[in-house]
Amino acid sequence: MERPKLRATFISALHHQVAALREMQAKVEKEMGAVQDPASAAANLASREEVDSRSVFVGNVDYACTPEEVQEN
């Protein structure tokens, strides 16, 4: 097969695979309820922001530390 034809065939196959993957993704999102209406998406965002406001990041902690040792500092 000539190189341009081979390239065109390859690109066409990739486009078909992309389309199939998009369809599968949409199906999974629909089944899992990932596609939300704007109101519930806003409520989830507000909920996450509220949880984040109560969270504290603690870095550079040795994995051997106990929770009590972390609280001492």
All heavy atoms as TSV, in Angstrom:
chain	resi	resn	atom	element	x	y	z
A	1	MET	N	N	0.847	-1.164	0.000
A	1	MET	CA	C	0.000	0.000	0.000
A	1	MET	C	C	0.902	1.240	0.000
A	1	MET	O	O	1.924	1.276	0.673
A	1	MET	CB	C	-0.904	-0.020	1.232
A	1	MET	CG	C	-2.048	0.948	1.143
A	1	MET	SD	S	-3.148	0.885	2.585
A	1	MET	CE	C	-4.211	-0.454	2.146
A	2	GLU	N	N	0.507	2.227	-0.731
A	2	GLU	CA	C	1.287	3.456	-0.787
A	2	GLU	C	C	1.226	4.170	0.555
A	2	GLU	O	O	0.259	4.066	1.296
A	2	GLU	CB	C	0.747	4.364	-1.882
A	2	GLU	CG	C	0.919	3.818	-3.273
A	2	GLU	CD	C	0.321	4.740	-4.310
A	2	GLU	OE1	O	0.172	5.940	-4.028
A	2	GLU	OE2	O	-0.017	4.242	-5.381
A	3	ARG	N	N	2.271	4.928	0.818
A	3	ARG	CA	C	2.377	5.615	2.102
A	3	ARG	C	C	1.201	6.567	2.375
A	3	ARG	O	O	0.644	6.538	3.475
A	3	ARG	CB	C	3.713	6.352	2.156
A	3	ARG	CG	C	4.108	6.745	3.528
A	3	ARG	CD	C	5.576	7.207	3.531
A	3	ARG	NE	N	6.081	7.297	4.853
A	3	ARG	CZ	C	6.698	6.349	5.534
A	3	ARG	NH1	N	6.896	5.187	4.963
A	3	ARG	NH2	N	7.138	6.526	6.748
A	4	PRO	N	N	0.776	7.422	1.427
A	4	PRO	CA	C	-0.370	8.302	1.710
A	4	PRO	C	C	-1.658	7.525	1.976
A	4	PRO	O	O	-2.444	7.908	2.847
A	4	PRO	CB	C	-0.490	9.161	0.452
A	4	PRO	CG	C	0.864	9.133	-0.168
A	4	PRO	CD	C	1.425	7.784	0.160
A	5	LYS	N	N	-1.864	6.440	1.259
A	5	LYS	CA	C	-3.068	5.632	1.489
A	5	LYS	C	C	-3.006	4.971	2.860
A	5	LYS	O	O	-4.009	4.888	3.565
A	5	LYS	CB	C	-3.226	4.577	0.404
A	5	LYS	CG	C	-3.677	5.117	-0.923
A	5	LYS	CD	C	-3.906	4.003	-1.899
A	5	LYS	CE	C	-4.350	4.527	-3.253
A	5	LYS	NZ	N	-4.541	3.443	-4.213
A	6	LEU	N	N	-1.829	4.496	3.215
A	6	LEU	CA	C	-1.650	3.863	4.519
A	6	LEU	C	C	-1.916	4.867	5.634
A	6	LEU	O	O	-2.608	4.573	6.602
A	6	LEU	CB	C	-0.235	3.296	4.632
A	6	LEU	CG	C	0.106	2.570	5.923
A	6	LEU	CD1	C	-0.788	1.346	6.082
A	6	LEU	CD2	C	1.565	2.148	5.923
A	7	ARG	N	N	-1.397	6.071	5.477
A	7	ARG	CA	C	-1.594	7.120	6.472
A	7	ARG	C	C	-3.087	7.469	6.580
A	7	ARG	O	O	-3.620	7.619	7.673
A	7	ARG	CB	C	-0.788	8.361	6.104
A	7	ARG	CG	C	-0.876	9.456	7.157
A	7	ARG	CD	C	0.025	10.635	6.837
A	7	ARG	NE	N	1.415	10.205	6.892
A	7	ARG	CZ	C	2.356	10.601	6.040
A	7	ARG	NH1	N	2.074	11.409	5.074
A	7	ARG	NH2	N	3.590	10.168	6.170
A	8	ALA	N	N	-3.761	7.603	5.458
A	8	ALA	CA	C	-5.183	7.927	5.460
A	8	ALA	C	C	-5.990	6.821	6.124
A	8	ALA	O	O	-6.930	7.092	6.887
A	8	ALA	CB	C	-5.676	8.169	4.045
A	9	THR	N	N	-5.631	5.574	5.846
A	9	THR	CA	C	-6.320	4.441	6.468
A	9	THR	C	C	-6.111	4.458	7.973
A	9	THR	O	O	-7.041	4.232	8.754
A	9	THR	CB	C	-5.798	3.116	5.873
A	9	THR	OG1	O	-5.998	3.140	4.468
A	9	THR	CG2	C	-6.515	1.928	6.473
A	10	PHE	N	N	-4.889	4.730	8.402
A	10	PHE	CA	C	-4.569	4.782	9.823
A	10	PHE	C	C	-5.350	5.904	10.509
A	10	PHE	O	O	-5.938	5.703	11.576
A	10	PHE	CB	C	-3.061	4.987	9.995
A	10	PHE	CG	C	-2.627	5.085	11.426
A	10	PHE	CD1	C	-2.602	3.964	12.242
A	10	PHE	CD2	C	-2.239	6.296	11.960
A	10	PHE	CE1	C	-2.210	4.048	13.560
A	10	PHE	CE2	C	-1.836	6.398	13.278
A	10	PHE	CZ	C	-1.820	5.270	14.078
A	11	ILE	N	N	-5.375	7.070	9.909
A	11	ILE	CA	C	-6.100	8.205	10.484
A	11	ILE	C	C	-7.594	7.911	10.561
A	11	ILE	O	O	-8.247	8.222	11.552
A	11	ILE	CB	C	-5.813	9.491	9.686
A	11	ILE	CG1	C	-4.363	9.910	9.924
A	11	ILE	CG2	C	-6.771	10.613	10.081
A	11	ILE	CD1	C	-3.896	11.046	9.056
A	12	SER	N	N	-8.121	7.287	9.530
A	12	SER	CA	C	-9.537	6.923	9.535
A	12	SER	C	C	-9.840	5.952	10.671
A	12	SER	O	O	-10.850	6.095	11.371
A	12	SER	CB	C	-9.914	6.306	8.192
A	12	SER	OG	O	-11.237	5.867	8.211
A	13	ALA	N	N	-8.959	4.970	10.875
A	13	ALA	CA	C	-9.148	4.006	11.962
A	13	ALA	C	C	-9.102	4.714	13.314
A	13	ALA	O	O	-9.882	4.391	14.226
A	13	ALA	CB	C	-8.087	2.920	11.889
A	14	LEU	N	N	-8.193	5.674	13.463
A	14	LEU	CA	C	-8.111	6.421	14.716
A	14	LEU	C	C	-9.387	7.213	14.979
A	14	LEU	O	O	-9.874	7.257	16.109
A	14	LEU	CB	C	-6.913	7.376	14.692
A	14	LEU	CG	C	-5.546	6.735	14.871
A	14	LEU	CD1	C	-4.449	7.796	14.757
A	14	LEU	CD2	C	-5.446	6.025	16.201
A	15	HIS	N	N	-9.941	7.828	13.946
A	15	HIS	CA	C	-11.185	8.582	14.104
A	15	HIS	C	C	-12.324	7.667	14.552
A	15	HIS	O	O	-13.134	8.047	15.404
A	15	HIS	CB	C	-11.557	9.297	12.801
A	15	HIS	CG	C	-10.737	10.509	12.527
A	15	HIS	ND1	N	-10.848	11.663	13.264
A	15	HIS	CD2	C	-9.770	10.740	11.604
A	15	HIS	CE1	C	-9.994	12.554	12.805
A	15	HIS	NE2	N	-9.316	12.023	11.791
A	16	HIS	N	N	-12.364	6.455	14.005
A	16	HIS	CA	C	-13.404	5.500	14.410
A	16	HIS	C	C	-13.217	5.090	15.865
A	16	HIS	O	O	-14.195	4.963	16.610
A	16	HIS	CB	C	-13.390	4.270	13.501
A	16	HIS	CG	C	-13.907	4.532	12.126
A	16	HIS	ND1	N	-15.223	4.842	11.864
A	16	HIS	CD2	C	-13.280	4.548	10.927
A	16	HIS	CE1	C	-15.395	5.022	10.577
A	16	HIS	NE2	N	-14.222	4.860	9.976
A	17	GLN	N	N	-11.967	4.889	16.275
A	17	GLN	CA	C	-11.706	4.520	17.665
A	17	GLN	C	C	-12.078	5.653	18.616
A	17	GLN	O	O	-12.647	5.416	19.680
A	17	GLN	CB	C	-10.236	4.139	17.841
A	17	GLN	CG	C	-9.874	2.827	17.189
A	17	GLN	CD	C	-8.397	2.510	17.295
A	17	GLN	OE1	O	-7.594	3.352	17.696
A	17	GLN	NE2	N	-8.034	1.293	16.936
A	18	VAL	N	N	-11.769	6.875	18.239
A	18	VAL	CA	C	-12.121	8.027	19.072
A	18	VAL	C	C	-13.634	8.126	19.223
A	18	VAL	O	O	-14.152	8.343	20.321
A	18	VAL	CB	C	-11.529	9.333	18.483
A	18	VAL	CG1	C	-12.142	10.550	19.147
A	18	VAL	CG2	C	-10.026	9.342	18.621
A	19	ALA	N	N	-14.350	7.940	18.113
A	19	ALA	CA	C	-15.814	8.001	18.165
A	19	ALA	C	C	-16.365	6.906	19.074
A	19	ALA	O	O	-17.269	7.149	19.878
A	19	ALA	CB	C	-16.400	7.890	16.762
A	20	ALA	N	N	-15.810	5.709	18.966
A	20	ALA	CA	C	-16.269	4.602	19.803
A	20	ALA	C	C	-15.985	4.887	21.276
A	20	ALA	O	O	-16.828	4.612	22.148
A	20	ALA	CB	C	-15.594	3.300	19.379
A	21	LEU	N	N	-14.815	5.438	21.577
A	21	LEU	CA	C	-14.478	5.766	22.965
A	21	LEU	C	C	-15.387	6.848	23.524
A	21	LEU	O	O	-15.798	6.785	24.681
A	21	LEU	CB	C	-13.017	6.199	23.065
A	21	LEU	CG	C	-11.994	5.078	22.909
A	21	LEU	CD1	C	-10.595	5.655	22.821
A	21	LEU	CD2	C	-12.093	4.093	24.053
A	22	ARG	N	N	-15.715	7.835	22.706
A	22	ARG	CA	C	-16.631	8.886	23.160
A	22	ARG	C	C	-18.008	8.316	23.465
A	22	ARG	O	O	-18.646	8.709	24.440
A	22	ARG	CB	C	-16.717	9.998	22.118
A	22	ARG	CG	C	-15.492	10.870	22.100
A	22	ARG	CD	C	-15.638	12.033	21.168
A	22	ARG	NE	N	-14.443	12.869	21.234
A	22	ARG	CZ	C	-13.939	13.535	20.229
A	22	ARG	NH1	N	-14.541	13.509	19.054
A	22	ARG	NH2	N	-12.848	14.255	20.371
A	23	GLU	N	N	-18.472	7.405	22.627
A	23	GLU	CA	C	-19.773	6.774	22.877
A	23	GLU	C	C	-19.748	5.974	24.167
A	23	GLU	O	O	-20.689	6.038	24.968
A	23	GLU	CB	C	-20.150	5.868	21.706
A	23	GLU	CG	C	-20.550	6.602	20.449
A	23	GLU	CD	C	-20.840	5.657	19.292
A	23	GLU	OE1	O	-21.019	4.441	19.512
A	23	GLU	OE2	O	-20.873	6.146	18.147
A	24	MET	N	N	-18.654	5.221	24.382
A	24	MET	CA	C	-18.545	4.432	25.611
A	24	MET	C	C	-18.505	5.337	26.838
A	24	MET	O	O	-19.143	5.044	27.848
A	24	MET	CB	C	-17.295	3.552	25.573
A	24	MET	CG	C	-17.424	2.345	24.678
A	24	MET	SD	S	-16.073	1.174	24.874
A	24	MET	CE	C	-14.775	1.972	23.956
A	25	GLN	N	N	-17.750	6.445	26.749
A	25	GLN	CA	C	-17.664	7.377	27.866
A	25	GLN	C	C	-19.025	7.975	28.188
A	25	GLN	O	O	-19.419	8.073	29.352
A	25	GLN	CB	C	-16.662	8.495	27.553
A	25	GLN	CG	C	-16.472	9.482	28.668
A	25	GLN	CD	C	-15.755	8.897	29.868
A	25	GLN	OE1	O	-14.926	8.017	29.717
A	25	GLN	NE2	N	-16.080	9.380	31.044
A	26	ALA	N	N	-19.754	8.368	27.167
A	26	ALA	CA	C	-21.083	8.942	27.376
A	26	ALA	C	C	-22.010	7.921	28.021
A	26	ALA	O	O	-22.793	8.254	28.918
A	26	ALA	CB	C	-21.661	9.422	26.050
A	27	LYS	N	N	-21.914	6.674	27.586
A	27	LYS	CA	C	-22.755	5.616	28.151
A	27	LYS	C	C	-22.431	5.399	29.628
A	27	LYS	O	O	-23.336	5.309	30.470
A	27	LYS	CB	C	-22.551	4.317	27.372
A	27	LYS	CG	C	-23.386	3.179	27.860
A	27	LYS	CD	C	-23.134	1.915	27.054
A	27	LYS	CE	C	-23.915	0.752	27.613
A	27	LYS	NZ	N	-23.605	-0.502	26.921
A	28	VAL	N	N	-21.159	5.357	29.957
A	28	VAL	CA	C	-20.751	5.153	31.354
A	28	VAL	C	C	-21.193	6.324	32.218
A	28	VAL	O	O	-21.705	6.137	33.321
A	28	VAL	CB	C	-19.225	4.935	31.440
A	28	VAL	CG1	C	-18.738	5.013	32.873
A	28	VAL	CG2	C	-18.839	3.606	30.819
A	29	GLU	N	N	-20.993	7.546	31.712
A	29	GLU	CA	C	-21.422	8.712	32.483
A	29	GLU	C	C	-22.923	8.708	32.717
A	29	GLU	O	O	-23.386	9.047	33.803
A	29	GLU	CB	C	-21.007	9.997	31.759
A	29	GLU	CG	C	-19.514	10.269	31.832
A	29	GLU	CD	C	-19.103	11.490	31.050
A	29	GLU	OE1	O	-19.937	12.081	30.334
A	29	GLU	OE2	O	-17.922	11.868	31.140
A	30	LYS	N	N	-23.674	8.284	31.713
A	30	LYS	CA	C	-25.123	8.236	31.865
A	30	LYS	C	C	-25.518	7.179	32.892
A	30	LYS	O	O	-26.370	7.411	33.748
A	30	LYS	CB	C	-25.769	7.923	30.514
A	30	LYS	CG	C	-27.272	7.906	30.551
A	30	LYS	CD	C	-27.850	7.646	29.181
A	30	LYS	CE	C	-29.373	7.610	29.243
A	30	LYS	NZ	N	-29.952	7.285	27.942
A	31	GLU	N	N	-24.869	6.012	32.832
A	31	GLU	CA	C	-25.188	4.933	33.772
A	31	GLU	C	C	-24.807	5.287	35.200
A	31	GLU	O	O	-25.490	4.917	36.145
A	31	GLU	CB	C	-24.471	3.647	33.355
A	31	GLU	CG	C	-25.037	3.013	32.111
A	31	GLU	CD	C	-24.227	1.820	31.641
A	31	GLU	OE1	O	-23.191	1.502	32.266
A	31	GLU	OE2	O	-24.622	1.209	30.635
A	32	MET	N	N	-23.723	6.017	35.364
A	32	MET	CA	C	-23.252	6.355	36.706
A	32	MET	C	C	-23.862	7.654	37.218
A	32	MET	O	O	-23.612	8.044	38.357
A	32	MET	CB	C	-21.733	6.462	36.708
A	32	MET	CG	C	-21.044	5.147	36.426
A	32	MET	SD	S	-19.266	5.277	36.489
A	32	MET	CE	C	-19.020	5.564	38.219
A	33	GLY	N	N	-24.623	8.318	36.400
A	33	GLY	CA	C	-25.237	9.563	36.816
A	33	GLY	C	C	-24.242	10.702	36.890
A	33	GLY	O	O	-24.439	11.654	37.631
A	34	ALA	N	N	-23.147	10.609	36.146
A	34	ALA	CA	C	-22.112	11.636	36.174
A	34	ALA	C	C	-22.575	12.917	35.498
A	34	ALA	O	O	-22.079	13.987	35.806
A	34	ALA	CB	C	-20.836	11.125	35.506
A	35	VAL	N	N	-23.515	12.804	34.592
A	35	VAL	CA	C	-24.027	13.990	33.926
A	35	VAL	C	C	-25.106	14.576	34.825
A	35	VAL	O	O	-26.157	13.994	35.024
A	35	VAL	CB	C	-24.598	13.640	32.533
A	35	VAL	CG1	C	-25.176	14.866	31.871
A	35	VAL	CG2	C	-23.529	13.002	31.670
A	36	GLN	N	N	-24.806	15.737	35.409
A	36	GLN	CA	C	-25.706	16.321	36.393
A	36	GLN	C	C	-26.305	17.602	35.846
A	36	GLN	O	O	-25.736	18.262	35.002
A	36	GLN	CB	C	-24.938	16.648	37.669
A	36	GLN	CG	C	-24.317	15.442	38.326
A	36	GLN	CD	C	-23.510	15.850	39.540
A	36	GLN	OE1	O	-23.275	17.022	39.779
A	36	GLN	NE2	N	-23.078	14.869	40.304
A	37	ASP	N	N	-27.450	17.912	36.386
A	37	ASP	CA	C	-28.038	19.196	36.020
A	37	ASP	C	C	-27.260	20.304	36.737
A	37	ASP	O	O	-26.585	20.059	37.730
A	37	ASP	CB	C	-29.522	19.244	36.355
A	37	ASP	CG	C	-29.808	19.079	37.840
A	37	ASP	OD1	O	-28.860	19.033	38.634
A	37	ASP	OD2	O	-30.994	19.009	38.201
A	38	PRO	N	N	-27.304	21.507	36.237
A	38	PRO	CA	C	-26.508	22.605	36.816
A	38	PRO	C	C	-26.789	22.860	38.293
A	38	PRO	O	O	-25.891	23.203	39.047
A	38	PRO	CB	C	-26.894	23.808	35.971
A	38	PRO	CG	C	-27.374	23.246	34.678
A	38	PRO	CD	C	-27.997	21.920	35.033
A	39	ALA	N	N	-28.022	22.665	38.725
A	39	ALA	CA	C	-28.363	22.924	40.129
A	39	ALA	C	C	-27.656	21.943	41.056
A	39	ALA	O	O	-27.091	22.339	42.079
A	39	ALA	CB	C	-29.871	22.850	40.324
A	40	SER	N	N	-27.674	20.661	40.721
A	40	SER	CA	C	-27.017	19.682	41.587
A	40	SER	C	C	-25.506	19.805	41.496
A	40	SER	O	O	-24.801	19.545	42.469
A	40	SER	CB	C	-27.469	18.260	41.265
A	40	SER	OG	O	-27.055	17.875	39.976
A	41	ALA	N	N	-24.987	20.218	40.333
A	41	ALA	CA	C	-23.547	20.429	40.212
A	41	ALA	C	C	-23.113	21.581	41.114
A	41	ALA	O	O	-22.074	21.512	41.771
A	41	ALA	CB	C	-23.174	20.712	38.762
A	42	ALA	N	N	-23.910	22.642	41.174
A	42	ALA	CA	C	-23.602	23.776	42.046
A	42	ALA	C	C	-23.679	23.365	43.510
A	42	ALA	O	O	-22.860	23.789	44.327
A	42	ALA	CB	C	-24.559	24.923	41.757
A	43	ALA	N	N	-24.654	22.528	43.853
A	43	ALA	CA	C	-24.777	22.057	45.235
A	43	ALA	C	C	-23.572	21.206	45.618
A	43	ALA	O	O	-23.061	21.327	46.738
A	43	ALA	CB	C	-26.065	21.255	45.402
A	44	ASN	N	N	-23.124	20.350	44.706
A	44	ASN	CA	C	-21.945	19.528	44.985
A	44	ASN	C	C	-20.706	20.398	45.161
A	44	ASN	O	O	-19.880	20.140	46.023
A	44	ASN	CB	C	-21.706	18.516	43.866
A	44	ASN	CG	C	-22.663	17.348	43.944
A	44	ASN	OD1	O	-23.267	17.102	44.974
A	44	ASN	ND2	N	-22.790	16.629	42.852
A	45	LEU	N	N	-20.575	21.424	44.349
A	45	LEU	CA	C	-19.441	22.339	44.472
A	45	LEU	C	C	-19.473	23.043	45.814
A	45	LEU	O	O	-18.458	23.144	46.499
A	45	LEU	CB	C	-19.447	23.359	43.326
A	45	LEU	CG	C	-18.326	24.389	43.351
A	45	LEU	CD1	C	-16.966	23.710	43.257
A	45	LEU	CD2	C	-18.507	25.381	42.223
A	46	ALA	N	N	-20.638	23.510	46.224
A	46	ALA	CA	C	-20.772	24.190	47.518
A	46	ALA	C	C	-20.427	23.235	48.656
A	46	ALA	O	O	-19.756	23.615	49.624
A	46	ALA	CB	C	-22.176	24.736	47.679
A	47	SER	N	N	-20.857	21.998	48.534
A	47	SER	CA	C	-20.571	21.000	49.553
A	47	SER	C	C	-19.067	20.735	49.642
A	47	SER	O	O	-18.506	20.654	50.737
A	47	SER	CB	C	-21.319	19.709	49.244
A	47	SER	OG	O	-20.955	18.704	50.141
A	48	ARG	N	N	-18.415	20.598	48.487
A	48	ARG	CA	C	-16.974	20.370	48.482
A	48	ARG	C	C	-16.220	21.562	49.055
A	48	ARG	O	O	-15.247	21.383	49.792
A	48	ARG	CB	C	-16.472	20.080	47.064
A	48	ARG	CG	C	-16.698	18.621	46.661
A	48	ARG	CD	C	-16.091	18.347	45.335
A	48	ARG	NE	N	-17.101	18.785	44.355
A	48	ARG	CZ	C	-16.866	19.051	43.103
A	48	ARG	NH1	N	-15.671	18.948	42.619
A	48	ARG	NH2	N	-17.837	19.425	42.304
A	49	GLU	N	N	-16.673	22.768	48.738
A	49	GLU	CA	C	-16.017	23.954	49.281
A	49	GLU	C	C	-16.168	24.014	50.796
A	49	GLU	O	O	-15.251	24.410	51.507
A	49	GLU	CB	C	-16.583	25.219	48.625
A	49	GLU	CG	C	-16.141	25.391	47.191
A	49	GLU	CD	C	-16.796	26.579	46.510
A	49	GLU	OE1	O	-17.748	27.167	47.068
A	49	GLU	OE2	O	-16.349	26.920	45.406
A	50	GLU	N	N	-17.336	23.594	51.296
A	50	GLU	CA	C	-17.571	23.591	52.740
A	50	GLU	C	C	-16.654	22.574	53.412
A	50	GLU	O	O	-16.051	22.855	54.449
A	50	GLU	CB	C	-19.045	23.273	53.019
A	50	GLU	CG	C	-19.480	23.548	54.448
A	50	GLU	CD	C	-19.311	22.352	55.344
A	50	GLU	OE1	O	-19.418	21.220	54.848
A	50	GLU	OE2	O	-19.051	22.550	56.540
A	51	VAL	N	N	-16.497	21.406	52.821
A	51	VAL	CA	C	-15.601	20.387	53.372
A	51	VAL	C	C	-14.161	20.881	53.316
A	51	VAL	O	O	-13.397	20.729	54.278
A	51	VAL	CB	C	-15.758	19.055	52.607
A	51	VAL	CG1	C	-14.656	18.074	52.973
A	51	VAL	CG2	C	-17.123	18.445	52.879
A	52	ASP	N	N	-13.775	21.487	52.202
A	52	ASP	CA	C	-12.410	21.996	52.070
A	52	ASP	C	C	-12.107	23.072	53.103
A	52	ASP	O	O	-10.971	23.190	53.570
A	52	ASP	CB	C	-12.164	22.546	50.666
A	52	ASP	CG	C	-12.029	21.454	49.624
A	52	ASP	OD1	O	-11.854	20.280	50.011
A	52	ASP	OD2	O	-12.092	21.775	48.424
A	53	SER	N	N	-13.100	23.858	53.468
A	53	SER	CA	C	-12.862	24.926	54.447
A	53	SER	C	C	-12.557	24.350	55.829
A	53	SER	O	O	-11.958	25.021	56.656
A	53	SER	CB	C	-14.064	25.865	54.521
A	53	SER	OG	O	-15.165	25.220	55.154
A	54	ARG	N	N	-12.956	23.099	56.065
A	54	ARG	CA	C	-12.683	22.452	57.350
A	54	ARG	C	C	-11.454	21.551	57.301
A	54	ARG	O	O	-11.091	20.945	58.296
A	54	ARG	CB	C	-13.888	21.615	57.783
A	54	ARG	CG	C	-15.108	22.450	58.105
A	54	ARG	CD	C	-16.276	21.605	58.574
A	54	ARG	NE	N	-16.903	20.929	57.452
A	54	ARG	CZ	C	-17.133	19.612	57.384
A	54	ARG	NH1	N	-16.797	18.832	58.367
A	54	ARG	NH2	N	-17.717	19.088	56.324
A	55	SER	N	N	-10.810	21.453	56.139
A	55	SER	CA	C	-9.668	20.567	55.965
A	55	SER	C	C	-8.358	21.298	56.213
A	55	SER	O	O	-8.248	22.491	55.993
A	55	SER	CB	C	-9.655	19.989	54.545
A	55	SER	OG	O	-10.821	19.253	54.308
A	56	VAL	N	N	-7.364	20.526	56.661
A	56	VAL	CA	C	-6.037	21.066	56.911
A	56	VAL	C	C	-5.034	20.151	56.234
A	56	VAL	O	O	-5.093	18.922	56.379
A	56	VAL	CB	C	-5.729	21.129	58.424
A	56	VAL	CG1	C	-4.316	21.593	58.673
A	56	VAL	CG2	C	-6.735	22.000	59.131
A	57	PHE	N	N	-4.096	20.737	55.492
A	57	PHE	CA	C	-3.044	19.947	54.855
A	57	PHE	C	C	-1.854	19.886	55.791
A	57	PHE	O	O	-1.403	20.901	56.324
A	57	PHE	CB	C	-2.618	20.576	53.524
A	57	PHE	CG	C	-1.426	19.903	52.928
A	57	PHE	CD1	C	-1.552	18.681	52.301
A	57	PHE	CD2	C	-0.173	20.472	53.032
A	57	PHE	CE1	C	-0.447	18.043	51.756
A	57	PHE	CE2	C	0.937	19.846	52.495
A	57	PHE	CZ	C	0.796	18.627	51.856
A	58	VAL	N	N	-1.359	18.683	56.010
A	58	VAL	CA	C	-0.164	18.486	56.821
A	58	VAL	C	C	0.836	17.750	55.943
A	58	VAL	O	O	0.586	16.630	55.510
A	58	VAL	CB	C	-0.471	17.666	58.092
A	58	VAL	CG1	C	0.785	17.461	58.907
A	58	VAL	CG2	C	-1.553	18.338	58.912
A	59	GLY	N	N	1.952	18.399	55.661
A	59	GLY	CA	C	2.957	17.805	54.781
A	59	GLY	C	C	4.214	17.403	55.528
A	59	GLY	O	O	4.417	17.746	56.697
A	60	ASN	N	N	5.068	16.681	54.846
A	60	ASN	CA	C	6.371	16.250	55.359
A	60	ASN	C	C	6.250	15.484	56.667
A	60	ASN	O	O	6.964	15.739	57.635
A	60	ASN	CB	C	7.311	17.449	55.531
A	60	ASN	CG	C	7.596	18.130	54.223
A	60	ASN	OD1	O	7.710	17.464	53.193
A	60	ASN	ND2	N	7.697	19.440	54.245
A	61	VAL	N	N	5.336	14.544	56.708
A	61	VAL	CA	C	5.128	13.730	57.898
A	61	VAL	C	C	5.687	12.346	57.626
A	61	VAL	O	O	5.417	11.733	56.595
A	61	VAL	CB	C	3.626	13.626	58.257
A	61	VAL	CG1	C	3.416	12.718	59.457
A	61	VAL	CG2	C	3.057	15.003	58.513
A	62	ASP	N	N	6.483	11.859	58.555
A	62	ASP	CA	C	7.055	10.522	58.434
A	62	ASP	C	C	5.937	9.489	58.523
A	62	ASP	O	O	5.046	9.593	59.375
A	62	ASP	CB	C	8.069	10.308	59.562
A	62	ASP	CG	C	8.822	8.991	59.431
A	62	ASP	OD1	O	8.646	8.288	58.413
A	62	ASP	OD2	O	9.591	8.667	60.356
A	63	TYR	N	N	5.981	8.497	57.646
A	63	TYR	CA	C	4.934	7.477	57.636
A	63	TYR	C	C	4.907	6.661	58.927
A	63	TYR	O	O	3.893	6.056	59.258
A	63	TYR	CB	C	5.103	6.539	56.438
A	63	TYR	CG	C	4.673	7.166	55.142
A	63	TYR	CD1	C	5.603	7.618	54.219
A	63	TYR	CD2	C	3.323	7.314	54.850
A	63	TYR	CE1	C	5.201	8.201	53.033
A	63	TYR	CE2	C	2.911	7.893	53.670
A	63	TYR	CZ	C	3.856	8.341	52.765
A	63	TYR	OH	O	3.459	8.915	51.594
A	64	ALA	N	N	5.991	6.652	59.664
A	64	ALA	CA	C	6.036	5.889	60.911
A	64	ALA	C	C	5.377	6.636	62.067
A	64	ALA	O	O	5.181	6.066	63.142
A	64	ALA	CB	C	7.485	5.568	61.263
A	65	CYS	N	N	5.020	7.900	61.864
A	65	CYS	CA	C	4.391	8.695	62.932
A	65	CYS	C	C	2.999	8.174	63.267
A	65	CYS	O	O	2.267	7.723	62.400
A	65	CYS	CB	C	4.244	10.151	62.501
A	65	CYS	SG	S	5.742	11.092	62.607
A	66	THR	N	N	2.658	8.315	64.518
A	66	THR	CA	C	1.299	7.999	64.943
A	66	THR	C	C	0.486	9.282	64.925
A	66	THR	O	O	1.066	10.378	64.951
A	66	THR	CB	C	1.296	7.424	66.371
A	66	THR	OG1	O	1.768	8.434	67.269
A	66	THR	CG2	C	2.154	6.178	66.476
A	67	PRO	N	N	-0.828	9.198	64.900
A	67	PRO	CA	C	-1.655	10.415	64.946
A	67	PRO	C	C	-1.355	11.273	66.175
A	67	PRO	O	O	-1.380	12.496	66.109
A	67	PRO	CB	C	-3.080	9.884	64.961
A	67	PRO	CG	C	-2.993	8.548	64.319
A	67	PRO	CD	C	-1.641	8.006	64.692
A	68	GLU	N	N	-1.051	10.630	67.293
A	68	GLU	CA	C	-0.749	11.372	68.511
A	68	GLU	C	C	0.527	12.196	68.352
A	68	GLU	O	O	0.612	13.343	68.803
A	68	GLU	CB	C	-0.606	10.410	69.703
A	68	GLU	CG	C	-1.904	9.720	70.095
A	68	GLU	CD	C	-2.273	8.546	69.183
A	68	GLU	OE1	O	-1.380	7.997	68.503
A	68	GLU	OE2	O	-3.454	8.189	69.160
A	69	GLU	N	N	1.549	11.624	67.690
A	69	GLU	CA	C	2.785	12.344	67.471
A	69	GLU	C	C	2.574	13.551	66.555
A	69	GLU	O	O	3.162	14.607	66.764
A	69	GLU	CB	C	3.857	11.425	66.882
A	69	GLU	CG	C	4.332	10.357	67.840
A	69	GLU	CD	C	5.265	9.357	67.198
A	69	GLU	OE1	O	5.098	9.070	65.994
A	69	GLU	OE2	O	6.154	8.840	67.907
A	70	VAL	N	N	1.706	13.415	65.586
A	70	VAL	CA	C	1.419	14.522	64.688
A	70	VAL	C	C	0.695	15.628	65.439
A	70	VAL	O	O	0.985	16.807	65.267
A	70	VAL	CB	C	0.590	14.050	63.462
A	70	VAL	CG1	C	0.134	15.223	62.624
A	70	VAL	CG2	C	1.383	13.071	62.615
A	71	GLN	N	N	-0.245	15.254	66.311
A	71	GLN	CA	C	-1.001	16.240	67.072
A	71	GLN	C	C	-0.139	16.998	68.066
A	71	GLN	O	O	-0.434	18.141	68.404
A	71	GLN	CB	C	-2.169	15.569	67.803
A	71	GLN	CG	C	-3.262	15.117	66.854
A	71	GLN	CD	C	-4.378	14.360	67.567
A	71	GLN	OE1	O	-4.265	14.020	68.738
A	71	GLN	NE2	N	-5.445	14.089	66.829
A	72	GLU	N	N	0.947	16.387	68.528
A	72	GLU	CA	C	1.854	17.059	69.482
A	72	GLU	C	C	2.512	18.263	68.848
A	72	GLU	O	O	2.845	19.224	69.530
A	72	GLU	CB	C	2.903	16.091	69.981
A	72	GLU	CG	C	2.378	15.069	70.946
A	72	GLU	CD	C	3.435	14.054	71.348
A	72	GLU	OE1	O	4.605	14.198	70.937
A	72	GLU	OE2	O	3.089	13.104	72.070
A	73	ASN	N	N	2.716	18.228	67.547
A	73	ASN	CA	C	3.405	19.329	66.861
A	73	ASN	C	C	2.377	20.223	66.311
A	73	ASN	O	O	2.171	21.139	65.923
A	73	ASN	CB	C	4.334	18.799	65.778
A	73	ASN	CG	C	5.443	17.965	66.364
A	73	ASN	OD1	O	6.026	18.335	67.364
A	73	ASN	ND2	N	5.725	16.836	65.744
